[in-house]
């Protein structure tokens, strides 16, 4: 019997070593002493469906299939129980083992150690109960069709490298051909517009005179030219004061202006948020944020240099990958970047902005003072811009760009990993319990996914209000276009042949680096306009090239497959419900209302009682997503726990107009400012300055009814 037990222990140790090597950064023979021991030691479950690998040196590796994670932990448990059993026998006592077991396991009480002698019984002691420890939980047997398993890529081997190079070779040419077709299509569809423009010029007419904001565009263009000339004069004057040692007049000149631009002149069209912040008298500092699966994100903090001093590079570096540590708000008030610099009563309430698909959060900073980020900062909020994984500079704690594991993620990981990491860091730096969250397009999607009761619903307790601009929960008619349909028709294997297993069409980023800003901006607008059927009619045309300096960014091919492939969003037309579930929902809506109907509607709810209040700004002319359907779902009781504190449909707006339309501050920005303040907790408002424009706000109500807008009481059920 003893020999049989020892054989099982040895077999478990061997199987654990093999499984650990399969999930490690490098194979056993390739371990690099400089990087430390990067062998997998356990799978840590962020949610019951989202395990990450923890390496021996404390590093993290991204998403691994549930079954593989459960196998690793089960084998580790068997090895640890064998080690404890040996320790118990050698001690010759029945006292609980005091020392930790193999691989840093926790001490085990006497009765549990004795039970561990029956290895077969213990190895099968798994649980399907929700309250069971994640390490011993059995992964759900049914995979959510909206979130199929990601591919498993082991450590680099000769065979894996060959496979990766084959995919990179095929995808380079095939995806480049796909991009060429899109570019040619955009050029072809621009020919009629070009002829119309030429004819107007030949007839001595201004082709832009029909634009809805033409007069305002001309006024702003002239004001921008005058500001550029004035900036040059002011800079010469300040330089002369500095040379003459006239510090008193220099200081008086500084105090006479609320926001002094430190950059100006002709726009160089560069991808630099800090430059555009300095043009309006603000500034930006960059923080690095670790996600729980090892990615390094960029978090930009916008501040007024007259009242805030940027912190050191060391303090802006990444923290530990764990989120929401104990005593986070208390520590942040005294040691956080913002928390330590503002006094109680004059603090700024924190707001986090998250961008859309193929964009960075620079999209919130392209319209000078009419940029949403700059507007909220000058109104009195503490504004932070969150960027999702990879972005302009793909970074990971352990992985390199060429490793396919660097790109094995989709919208689920962005919601479950990126968003909590960004929110946690902002709260750590500001010292608040909650923040206001403003998202556009894909940013709303990752939030909707993260807050779902099957994902990470407790995140809702850290958000005072979720402001969704152009909310992307249901697909619009654009998903049926020919080029999108092509991606939906091909199999997952062919998708990887066409677009690879790394970044999605990385040639776009090469174009971004090589082309002059004006050419790249014009080409970017034409291509995206062709793809997504939007126009620049409501944008300030003089700033259009600037708007496209912050897109596209690196995204994974797996992420684009989630959006456009044959399995997920493009097929189901929804981010959290299948087509069959959506059909049932429509049938419920067609029935007569009643108590039983309300109960059945609640059964299909995506969210539980932890969800924060929602505020929606829906673009009525948006063909990319169907915001009206989401609004209908909320209004008809399918989400009994969601408190819709503000909703507005702007019929003439297209997908990007909520950010870039010339009247977006009037129709969106001012309302966002007001909603964030009204939904902030009373104790948080007592610590903060009142934002400009909110001095006469009635806190009890979200506001009066306006044309095209439905608003409800904020005095919620509590």
Buried (B, 14 or more C-beta within 10 A) or exposed (E): EEEEBEEBBEEBBEBBBEBBBBBBBBBEEEBEEEEBBBBBBBBBBBBBBBBBBBBBBEBBBBBBBBEBBBBBBBBBBBBBBBBBBEBBEEEEEEEBBEEBBBBEBEEBEEEBBBBBBEBEEBBEEBEEEEEEEBBBBBBEEEEBEBBBBBBBBBBBEEEBEEBBEEBBEBBBEBBEEBBEEBBEBBBEEBEEEEEEEEEBEEEEEEBEEEBEBEEEBBEBBEEBEEBBEEBEEBBEEBEEBEEEEBEEEBEEBEEEEEBBBBBBEEBEBEBBBBBBBBBBBBBBBBBBBBBBBBBBBBBBBBBBBBEBEBBEEEBBEBBEBEBBEEEBBEBBBEEBBBBBBBEEEEBBBBBBBBBBBBBBBBBBBBBBEBBBBBBBBBBBBBBBBBBBBBBBEBBBBBBEBEBBBBBBBBBBBBBBBBBBBBBBBBBBBBBBBBBBBBBBBBBBBBBBBBBBBBBBBEBBEBBBBBBBBBBBBBBBEBBEBEEBEEBBEBEBEEBBBBBBBBBBBBEBBEBBEEBEBEEBBBBBBBBBBBBBBBEBBBBBBBBBBBBBBBBBBBBBBBBBBBBBBBBBBBBBBBBBBBEEBBEBBEEBBEEEEEEEBBEBBEEBBBBBEBBBBBBBBBBBBBBBBBBBBBBBBBEBBBBBBBBBBBBBBBEBBBBBBBBBBBBBBEBBBBBBBBBBBBBBEEEBBEBBBBBEBBEEBEBEBBBEEEEEBBBBEBEEEE
